[in-house]
């Protein structure tokens, strides 16, 4: 280990405004589109959560101890170099993960998959839009947004906007408190968000941010705060509006885009944080793309042997998920899709995904079909219980549903590219290895319990049992 690397963990320091010029220079020299590689984000959220950093060669290495994440900005490290940095910090930080915000780095770094298991965390993906599209709201799907703005302007003809300033602190924080009370939400994240907004206003002259206020009857009813992301992209960090005024959310969104359209071609509206309502709102504006957030977990060496004799009776999964197979019995076709994000990216699969909090498997099956391929399965029937253990330590319990009836037409989404294939010509070679063993049986109407162990995408063991019922 070279001397520079040997002392890297000892050179860590908590970020402060004294580091502003250095960190800002790296952000500008090595720009990324993801909001986590943003000067405002680093100093606002980073200082709140005690982010630490050290300079290593031509990179900044960041450690977020409270969340167990390592990340970096600067010259890209090779996979062996990244492993060395990881090993330097993992000795004193258990369960350390690496956050990567560049899809290009994931796709073009040789041997990265040999050292790390790569996960695409959809909840942390940023939504990116054409600024001009948010101004014109062109197209049938955005017509409702236009109508809501028109309704608002007719009801409130005297509404006005003003640029935000540091002196607006009391007014903005009062509105944030009101906004939370109207939503009647007891949420730790909202408290933290309000703290970050407070920090931002107090340090308005230092941070590279701007903002817009919107008034109705001379009363503050909405605001937005943004900062530069790249030369042609801005990131909207905060946007709040009075939910009791119809159309106001669409108006503040539109007015912000209107201000920024001449300077920035794209707007990053950050992630949905796994919230179904936020996800729906962001998707309703038809994003240009989602910017992935990759989590890298260190692969354990010589780890496959401990799964030779799995104790499935005491096994507990990390995640719960569903998969849904829609069959056209008249045409003898099956709806499949090319997965564009997440676990299994690039493989052929069926619509599906993780359960949300409090959601049943059946409800998740219907929701995932709607979100990924824009159809609604009718009366989906559970036929398979799937148990997956990965040598990386990850594990999934899934339920497979089948139906011959649905509403709507399958369309491409940010997550999937759907297609109908002949039942006699299923593309097994492009699918997960286990599909070939249980899917034909399930399509024949059998009920199954299936257990699998995988090393990355290589199946190590399988066990399939036919059952009369799942009681």
SVG drawing of the C-alpha trace seen along z (x, -y; Angstrom):
<svg xmlns="http://www.w3.org/2000/svg" viewBox="-62 -42 67 73">
<polyline fill="none" stroke="black" stroke-width="0.4" points="0.0,0.0 1.4,-3.4 2.1,-6.0 -0.6,-8.3 -3.3,-5.6 -2.0,-4.3 -2.7,-7.6 -5.9,-8.4 -8.4,-7.6 -6.3,-9.6 -6.5,-12.7 -10.3,-12.8 -11.8,-16.1 -15.4,-17.3 -16.3,-19.7 -16.7,-23.4 -17.0,-26.6 -13.2,-26.9 -13.2,-24.0 -15.7,-25.7 -13.3,-26.8 -11.5,-23.4 -14.7,-21.3 -16.5,-23.7 -13.5,-23.6 -13.7,-19.8 -17.4,-19.8 -16.9,-22.2 -13.8,-20.4 -15.5,-16.9 -19.2,-17.7 -21.9,-15.0 -25.6,-15.3 -26.7,-13.6 -27.7,-16.0 -25.3,-14.4 -22.4,-15.8 -23.5,-19.4 -21.8,-22.1 -25.0,-23.1 -25.9,-19.5 -22.5,-18.7 -22.4,-21.7 -26.0,-21.8 -26.9,-18.1 -23.2,-17.2 -22.6,-19.7 -25.9,-18.6 -24.8,-14.9 -21.1,-15.5 -19.7,-14.6 -16.0,-14.0 -13.5,-14.2 -9.9,-13.8 -7.8,-14.5 -6.5,-11.4 -4.4,-11.9 -6.7,-13.8 -9.9,-12.9 -11.9,-13.9 -12.9,-11.0 -16.1,-11.5 -17.2,-9.4 -20.7,-9.7 -20.3,-7.7 -24.0,-8.0 -25.1,-6.2 -22.0,-4.1 -21.4,-5.5 -18.1,-6.2 -18.2,-8.4 -15.8,-10.4 -15.4,-13.3 -12.5,-13.7 -10.4,-11.5 -12.0,-8.0 -10.3,-5.2 -9.7,-1.8 -11.5,1.1 -8.4,2.3 -7.7,-1.3 -11.3,-1.6 -11.0,1.6 -7.8,0.3 -9.7,-2.8 -12.6,-0.7 -10.3,1.5 -8.7,-1.5 -12.0,-2.7 -13.8,0.6 -11.6,1.6 -13.2,-1.1 -16.6,-1.4 -18.6,1.9 -21.0,2.6 -19.4,-0.2 -21.0,-0.9 -19.8,-2.9 -22.1,-5.4 -21.5,-5.9 -23.4,-8.5 -22.0,-7.9 -23.5,-5.2 -20.6,-5.6 -18.2,-4.6 -20.3,-1.5 -20.5,-0.4 -16.9,-1.2 -14.7,-0.3 -13.1,3.2 -13.4,5.7 -15.7,3.6 -18.2,6.4 -15.4,8.8 -14.9,6.9 -18.3,5.4 -21.9,6.3 -23.6,3.4 -27.2,2.3 -29.2,-0.4 -31.2,-2.1 -34.3,-3.4 -35.5,-5.4 -32.4,-7.6 -32.6,-8.1 -32.9,-11.7 -35.6,-12.9 -34.4,-15.0 -36.6,-17.1 -36.2,-19.4 -36.6,-22.9 -38.4,-24.0 -41.0,-21.2 -41.8,-22.3 -42.5,-25.8 -44.5,-24.8 -46.2,-21.8 -46.7,-20.5 -48.4,-17.2 -51.6,-15.5 -50.2,-14.1 -49.3,-17.5 -52.6,-19.2 -54.0,-18.8 -51.1,-20.8 -51.9,-23.6 -55.5,-23.6 -54.7,-23.8 -52.4,-26.8 -55.2,-28.5 -57.7,-27.8 -55.3,-29.3 -54.7,-32.4 -58.4,-33.0 -59.1,-32.6 -56.1,-34.6 -55.4,-37.3 -53.3,-39.4 -50.7,-36.7 -47.1,-37.8 -43.6,-36.5 -40.4,-37.8 -36.8,-36.7 -35.8,-35.2 -33.2,-36.9 -31.5,-36.2 -33.7,-38.6 -36.7,-36.4 -35.7,-34.0 -38.6,-34.5 -41.2,-34.5 -39.9,-31.3 -39.6,-29.4 -43.0,-30.4 -44.4,-29.1 -42.5,-25.8 -44.1,-25.4 -47.5,-26.1 -46.9,-23.6 -46.0,-20.8 -49.1,-21.6 -51.4,-21.5 -50.1,-18.1 -50.4,-16.9 -47.3,-14.8 -45.0,-13.7 -42.0,-12.9 -38.3,-13.1 -37.2,-13.8 -39.5,-16.9 -37.9,-18.3 -34.5,-17.7 -35.5,-19.3 -36.7,-22.4 -33.4,-22.5 -31.6,-22.4 -33.8,-25.2 -33.0,-27.3 -29.3,-26.6 -29.5,-27.6 -31.1,-31.0 -28.7,-31.8 -25.8,-31.1 -27.5,-32.5 -24.5,-34.7 -22.0,-31.8 -24.0,-29.0 -24.5,-29.1 -28.3,-29.1 -31.2,-31.2 -34.9,-31.2 -38.4,-32.3 -41.3,-33.3 -45.0,-33.3 -47.6,-35.4 -51.4,-35.2 -53.2,-38.3 -49.8,-39.5 -49.4,-36.3 -46.5,-33.9 -48.0,-30.7 -45.1,-28.9 -41.4,-29.0 -38.6,-27.1 -34.8,-27.0 -32.3,-25.9 -28.5,-25.8 -26.3,-25.1 -25.6,-21.4 -23.6,-21.5 -23.2,-24.1 -26.6,-23.2 -28.4,-21.8 -29.9,-23.3 -31.1,-21.3 -34.3,-22.2 -33.6,-21.4 -36.8,-22.6 -40.3,-23.4 -43.2,-23.9 -46.7,-25.2 -49.9,-25.6 -51.9,-22.4 -55.1,-24.2 -54.8,-26.3 -55.6,-24.3 -53.1,-24.5 -50.5,-26.3 -48.0,-23.4 -48.1,-23.5 -47.7,-27.3 -44.5,-27.4 -43.1,-24.5 -43.9,-26.4 -42.6,-29.8 -39.3,-28.3 -38.8,-26.6 -39.6,-29.9 -36.9,-31.7 -34.3,-29.0 -35.1,-28.1 -32.7,-30.6 -29.8,-29.5 -30.3,-25.7 -31.5,-23.1 -32.2,-20.6 -33.7,-20.6 -32.9,-18.0 -35.8,-17.6 -33.9,-15.2 -35.2,-11.8 -38.6,-10.5 -37.2,-9.0 -39.4,-5.9 -42.6,-8.0 -45.4,-6.8 -47.1,-10.2 -43.8,-12.0 -43.0,-9.4 -46.4,-9.8 -46.0,-13.6 -42.5,-13.5 -43.5,-10.9 -46.6,-12.9 -44.3,-15.5 -42.8,-12.9 -39.1,-13.0 -36.5,-12.8 -34.5,-10.3 -33.7,-9.0 -30.2,-9.4 -29.2,-6.2 -27.7,-6.0 -25.5,-2.9 -24.7,-1.2 -21.6,1.0 -21.2,3.7 -17.9,5.6 -18.1,9.2 -16.9,11.6 -14.2,13.9 -14.7,17.7 -18.2,17.0 -20.1,19.6 -19.4,22.5 -21.5,21.3 -24.6,21.6 -24.1,25.3 -26.6,26.4 -29.1,23.6 -31.4,23.7 -34.5,22.3 -36.7,22.9 -34.9,20.1 -34.1,18.0 -35.2,14.4 -35.2,12.2 -33.8,8.7 -36.4,7.7 -39.9,8.7 -40.9,8.5 -43.4,9.5 -43.3,10.5 -46.4,10.6 -46.9,12.7 -49.6,11.5 -50.7,14.1 -52.7,13.6 -54.3,17.0 -55.9,16.4 -52.6,15.4 -50.5,17.7 -48.2,14.8 -46.6,13.8 -45.8,10.2 -42.1,9.8 -39.8,6.8 -36.2,5.7 -35.3,4.4 -33.6,1.0 -32.7,0.4 -32.0,2.1 -31.2,5.7 -31.2,7.7 -30.7,4.6 -30.3,5.8 -32.1,9.1 -35.5,10.1 -38.0,10.4 -41.7,9.7 -43.1,6.6 -42.4,6.5 -40.5,5.0 -40.3,4.4 -43.2,4.1 -43.9,0.7 -44.6,0.3 -47.9,1.8 -48.6,3.1 -49.9,6.6 -48.2,8.8 -51.3,8.6 -51.6,4.9 -47.9,4.6 -48.3,6.8 -51.0,4.5 -49.1,1.3 -45.8,2.5 -47.6,3.4 -49.1,0.0 -45.8,-1.8 -43.5,0.3 -45.6,1.1 -48.8,-1.0 -51.3,1.9 -53.6,3.1 -53.7,6.9 -57.1,8.2 -57.5,10.9 -53.9,11.9 -53.4,15.4 -50.5,16.3 -48.8,19.5 -45.2,19.4 -43.3,18.5 -39.7,17.7 -36.8,17.7 -33.5,16.2 -30.2,16.1 -27.2,14.3 -23.7,15.0 -23.2,11.2 -25.6,11.6 -28.6,10.1 -31.8,12.1 -35.3,11.8 -38.6,13.4 -40.9,13.0 -44.4,14.1 -45.2,14.7 -48.6,13.8 -50.3,14.9 -53.3,13.6 -54.9,13.9 -56.8,10.6 -55.7,7.0 -56.7,3.4 -54.6,1.0 -51.8,1.2 -48.2,2.1 -45.9,-0.9 -42.2,-1.6 -41.3,-3.4 -38.1,-4.6 -37.8,-1.1 -38.8,1.3 -39.2,1.9 -42.1,4.4 -42.8,6.8 -45.0,9.8 -43.3,13.1 -44.6,16.4 -45.1,19.0 -43.1,21.4 -40.2,19.0 -39.5,17.5 -35.9,16.0 -34.5,18.1 -30.9,17.3 -31.5,13.6 -33.4,14.3 -32.4,15.3 -31.2,18.8 -33.9,20.0 -36.8,18.9 -36.2,21.9 -36.8,24.3 -40.0,23.0 -41.8,20.7 -42.9,23.5 -44.5,25.4 -46.2,22.3 -47.5,21.5 -49.0,25.0 -51.0,24.1 -48.9,25.7 -48.4,24.1 -44.8,24.1 -42.3,23.2 -38.9,22.6 -35.6,22.0 -32.4,20.7 -28.8,19.7 -27.1,17.3 -23.5,16.0 -24.2,12.7 -26.3,14.0 -25.0,17.6 -27.3,20.2 -25.5,22.4 -28.4,24.5 -32.2,25.0 -35.1,26.8 -38.6,26.8 -41.6,28.3 -45.1,28.6 -47.9,27.7 -51.6,28.0 -52.1,24.6 -50.1,21.8 -52.0,22.1"/>
</svg>
